[in-house]
């Protein structure tokens, strides 16, 4: 008897490798998978606006990367002694306006440059529920602890998402003839809406993703991360203590499914070759001043030098500064 339901993943007509820049935007699930691509020395940029959960805010960020030159003082708001942007997560907030703006524009400039050369754009949507700031009518990335009475909360329709994305994606794909877009829906459940509300929200995202993939069948593809978690990782041992976010074990499993279906054969070989070195990165000696630890450190440096010589095209800047 089979107690395991295997989700079928398409045979994609492309592969990601260590020579193809990847721009990733979206929910915290994006951060998790992006961190693993980063760890394995792929040229990747993750969330230049911070974690973004709803598809309209992701779309707004993409539109800014295409059309905006930089953020200015007029783009910032102030509340509770913090300066912030409604386009960004709370990680960009600061008590001093110039500090917030500098952080925003530093990452924004990186994002603009990265988008110009990106071969893959991976977007992860988390929820179809959005907050509209009543004084301006704009949908926000984050409410920044402003009272709920100043916002109107509502759920997007698949049609609204497709309408927002269609012209932007057409322009983006025309400007970058080599760009491939991968859509995915975060497996993290938004429980504040209840079990049924969460399912309706995810269904909206799934329908919108399918519609966009149908509009651009040769350029937009769907990766079933949501389905893999729901059907292959049903047990609660794959969840964090809140029973909503997936844990490290589940993230590694999703990474393996992602890697096996989307990463090229040569890059898979490089990942395998790098793994012993990456394992050593996380090893902390009990007695770092000992002779044995010194010898191990020399071995690591020699190993790193050999790999850098053999694979100079890898994103070695991703490695920890201790190497």
C-alpha positions in Angstrom: 0.0 0.0 0.0 1.3 3.5 -0.9 1.1 6.0 1.9 2.8 8.8 -0.1 1.2 11.1 -2.7 3.8 12.3 -5.2 3.2 15.7 -6.8 4.0 15.7 -10.5 6.4 18.6 -11.5 6.5 19.6 -15.1 9.5 18.9 -17.3 10.5 22.5 -17.8 12.1 23.5 -21.1 14.9 25.4 -19.4 17.3 25.0 -16.5 18.9 27.4 -13.9 22.6 27.3 -13.7 25.5 29.2 -12.1 25.7 31.5 -15.0 22.1 32.7 -15.0 21.2 35.6 -12.6 18.0 35.0 -10.7 15.9 37.8 -9.2 13.4 36.6 -6.5 10.6 38.6 -5.0 7.7 37.8 -2.7 6.8 36.1 0.6 9.1 34.7 3.3 9.2 31.5 1.4 11.1 33.4 -1.3 13.7 34.3 1.4 14.1 30.6 2.4 14.6 29.2 -1.1 16.6 32.3 -2.2 19.0 31.7 0.8 19.7 28.2 -0.5 20.4 29.4 -4.0 22.7 32.0 -2.4 24.4 29.4 -0.2 25.2 27.3 -3.3 26.8 30.3 -5.0 24.2 31.1 -7.6 24.0 34.7 -8.7 20.8 35.6 -7.0 19.1 38.7 -5.5 16.3 38.2 -3.1 13.6 40.7 -2.1 15.1 44.1 -2.8 11.9 45.5 -1.2 11.9 43.1 1.7 9.4 40.3 2.3 6.2 41.1 0.3 3.1 38.9 0.7 0.5 40.1 -1.7 0.7 40.1 -5.5 -0.2 43.7 -6.0 2.7 44.9 -3.9 5.1 42.5 -5.7 3.8 44.0 -9.0 4.3 47.5 -7.7 7.9 46.7 -6.8 8.5 45.3 -10.3 7.0 48.4 -11.9 9.3 50.6 -9.8 12.3 48.6 -10.9 11.3 49.2 -14.5 10.3 52.8 -14.4 11.5 54.6 -11.2 15.0 56.1 -11.0 15.2 56.2 -7.2 13.1 56.8 -4.1 13.0 60.4 -2.7 11.9 62.1 0.5 8.4 62.4 -0.9 8.1 58.6 -1.0 8.5 58.2 2.7 6.0 58.4 5.6 6.6 58.9 9.3 4.8 57.1 12.2 5.8 56.2 15.8 9.2 58.1 15.3 10.1 55.9 12.3 10.5 56.8 8.6 9.3 54.1 6.2 8.0 53.4 2.7 4.7 51.7 2.0 6.5 49.9 -0.9 8.9 48.2 1.6 8.9 45.9 4.6 9.7 47.1 8.1 13.4 46.2 7.7 13.8 49.5 5.8 12.4 51.7 8.5 14.7 53.9 10.5 14.4 56.8 13.1 16.3 59.1 10.7 14.8 59.8 7.3 18.2 59.8 5.5 19.1 56.3 6.9 15.8 54.8 5.7 16.1 56.4 2.3 19.8 55.3 1.9 18.9 51.7 2.7 16.0 51.7 0.3 18.0 53.2 -2.6 21.0 50.9 -2.0 18.8 47.8 -2.4 16.7 49.5 -5.1 19.8 50.3 -7.2 21.0 46.7 -6.9 17.5 45.5 -7.9 17.5 47.7 -11.0 20.9 46.5 -12.1 20.1 42.9 -11.4 16.8 43.1 -13.4 18.6 44.2 -16.5 20.7 41.0 -16.6 18.3 38.6 -14.9 17.7 35.3 -16.8 15.0 34.2 -14.3 12.4 36.0 -12.2 10.8 34.0 -9.5 7.8 35.4 -7.8 6.1 33.9 -4.7 2.7 35.1 -3.7 1.6 34.5 -0.1 -2.0 35.9 0.2 -4.6 37.6 -1.9 -5.7 39.7 1.0 -4.5 43.3 0.7 -4.6 46.5 2.8 -5.5 49.8 1.0 -4.3 53.0 2.8 -7.4 55.2 2.9 -5.8 58.6 2.7 -4.1 57.8 -0.6 -5.9 54.7 -1.9 -2.7 52.8 -2.4 -2.3 49.1 -1.6 0.6 48.7 0.8 3.3 46.1 1.2 3.2 46.5 5.0 1.0 48.5 7.4 4.0 49.5 9.6 1.8 49.3 12.8 -0.5 52.1 11.7 -4.0 51.6 13.2 -6.2 49.3 11.2 -8.9 52.0 11.0 -6.8 53.8 8.4 -6.9 50.9 6.0 -9.5 49.0 4.0 -8.8 45.3 3.9 -10.2 43.2 1.0 -9.4 40.1 -1.0 -8.3 40.4 -4.6 -9.9 38.5 -7.4 -7.9 36.5 -10.0 -9.1 38.9 -12.6 -7.7 41.9 -10.6 -4.3 40.3 -10.3 -4.1 39.4 -14.0 -5.2 42.9 -15.0 -2.5 44.4 -12.8 0.2 42.1 -14.2 -0.6 41.8 -17.9 0.8 45.1 -19.2 3.8 45.0 -16.8 4.8 41.5 -17.8 4.3 42.2 -21.5 6.7 45.2 -21.2 9.2 43.3 -19.0 9.3 40.3 -21.3 9.7 42.5 -24.4 12.6 44.4 -22.8 14.4 41.3 -21.7 14.0 38.7 -24.5 15.8 36.0 -22.4 13.8 36.4 -19.2 11.8 33.5 -17.9 9.3 34.0 -15.1 8.5 31.3 -12.5 5.4 31.8 -10.4 4.8 29.9 -7.2 2.4 30.2 -4.2 3.7 30.1 -0.7 2.8 27.0 1.3 2.6 29.1 4.5 -1.0 29.4 5.7 -2.5 32.7 6.7 -4.6 31.4 9.5 -6.1 34.8 10.7 -8.7 34.3 7.9 -9.6 30.8 9.1 -9.1 27.5 7.3 -11.7 28.3 4.7 -10.5 31.9 4.2 -7.0 30.7 3.7 -8.0 28.2 1.1 -10.0 30.9 -0.8 -7.0 33.2 -0.7 -4.6 30.5 -2.0 -7.2 29.5 -4.7 -7.3 33.1 -5.9 -3.5 33.1 -6.3 -3.5 29.7 -8.1 -6.1 30.8 -10.6 -4.3 34.0 -11.3 -1.0 32.2 -11.8 -2.6 29.8 -14.2 -4.2 32.6 -16.2 -0.9 34.5 -16.5 1.0 31.3 -17.5 -1.7 30.8 -20.2 -1.2 34.3 -21.5 2.6 33.9 -21.9 2.9 30.1 -22.3 6.6 30.2 -23.5 7.8 32.6 -20.9 5.8 32.1 -17.7 5.8 28.8 -15.8 4.4 27.6 -12.5 6.3 25.7 -9.8 4.0 23.7 -7.4 5.6 24.5 -4.0 2.2 24.9 -2.4 1.0 21.5 -3.7 4.2 19.7 -2.7 3.8 20.8 0.9 0.0 20.2 1.0 0.3 16.7 -0.5 3.8 15.4 0.2 4.4 17.0 3.6 1.1 16.6 5.3 2.5 15.7 8.7 2.9 18.4 11.3 6.4 17.4 12.0 7.3 19.5 8.9 6.0 22.6 10.5 7.4 25.2 13.0 5.9 25.6 16.4 3.2 27.9 15.2 2.0 25.0 13.0 1.7 27.4 10.0 5.2 28.0 8.8 7.2 25.1 7.4 10.3 24.2 9.3 13.9 23.7 8.1 13.4 20.1 7.2 10.4 21.0 4.9 12.4 23.8 3.4 15.2 21.5 2.5 12.7 19.1 0.9 11.2 21.8 -1.2 14.7 22.9 -2.2 15.5 19.4 -3.3 12.4 19.2 -5.4 13.1 22.7 -6.8 16.8 21.8 -7.5 16.0 18.4 -9.1 13.5 19.9 -11.5 15.0 23.3 -12.3 18.8 23.2 -11.9 21.0 22.1 -14.7 23.1 18.9 -14.6 26.5 20.7 -14.5 25.3 23.0 -11.7 24.0 19.9 -9.8 27.5 18.5 -10.0 28.9 21.8 -8.7 26.4 21.8 -5.8 27.6 18.3 -4.9 31.3 19.3 -5.1 30.7 22.4 -3.0 28.7 20.6 -0.2 31.7 19.5 1.9 33.1 23.0 1.9 29.7 24.5 2.8 29.4 22.0 5.7 32.7 23.1 7.0 31.5 26.7 7.0 28.9 25.8 9.6 31.4 23.9 11.8 32.6 25.8 14.8 35.7 24.3 16.5 35.5 23.9 20.3 39.1 25.1 20.6 39.8 27.6 17.8 43.3 28.4 19.1 44.5 24.8 19.1 47.1 23.4 16.6 44.5 21.1 15.2 42.0 23.9 14.5 44.8 25.9 12.8 45.6 23.0 10.5 41.9 22.6 9.7 41.7 26.3 8.9 44.6 26.0 6.5 43.0 23.0 4.9 39.8 25.0 4.4 41.6 27.9 2.8 43.5 25.6 0.4 40.3 23.8 -0.5 38.6 27.2 -1.1 41.4 28.4 -3.3 41.3 25.2 -5.4 37.6 25.5 -5.9 37.8 29.2 -6.8 40.5 28.3 -9.4 38.4 25.5 -10.8 35.1 27.5 -10.8 35.9 31.2 -11.1 32.4 32.0 -12.4 30.6 31.2 -9.2 29.2 33.9 -6.9 32.0 33.5 -4.4 31.0 36.8 -2.7 28.1 34.9 -1.2 30.4 33.0 1.1 30.9 34.0 4.7 33.6 36.6 5.2 35.4 34.2 7.5 36.6 32.5 4.3 
